[in-house]
Amino acid sequence: MIRLAGRTRPRLLLALLSVACVLMCCGVFTWQGELHQRRDLSKATAALTKYLEWVRSADYGAAYQQLCSDVLPEYTESDHAAFLREQRPFVSFSIGEPTESTGIDGTYLTFPVTLAYPDESTGVVRLAVGLEEGGPKVCDNYVWRK
């Protein structure tokens, strides 16, 4: 065992405590970031689920209210209803794991959605959900589906 004399021991103890505090703070910030990401994912999945349920039940007005702000300029509720009527009707859906993209226009989670059709076939579409200030909104129109 090494004996430290004089002022060396308190300085060493202070340095160790400082390092422990820094590591603990980094852990807390990492945990908060992960918690925030999980909350965003949960809210985005819930918003997309509601949207798809409204589309499946042909409640196009409610679906329009769930659209992201990037879709809305010069895109009316009747435009959206016409777009959705052109899509193949589905009877059920399942939502996969998203990919995240962040840019100057915001953060989006893009989900692969498997749609099951009445003839028992399936298809996959990719739908983006914008993480907007007022809550997540679905970006769905002919431009976003390309």
Secondary structure as GFF3:
##gff-version 3
##sequence-region A 1 146
A	DSSP	alpha_helix	8	56	.	.	.	ID=ss1
A	DSSP	alpha_helix	60	65	.	.	.	ID=ss2
A	DSSP	alpha_helix	77	86	.	.	.	ID=ss3
A	DSSP	beta_strand	92	95	.	.	.	ID=ss4
A	DSSP	beta_strand	99	103	.	.	.	ID=ss5
A	DSSP	beta_strand	106	116	.	.	.	ID=ss6
A	DSSP	beta_strand	122	132	.	.	.	ID=ss7
A	DSSP	beta_strand	135	139	.	.	.	ID=ss8
###
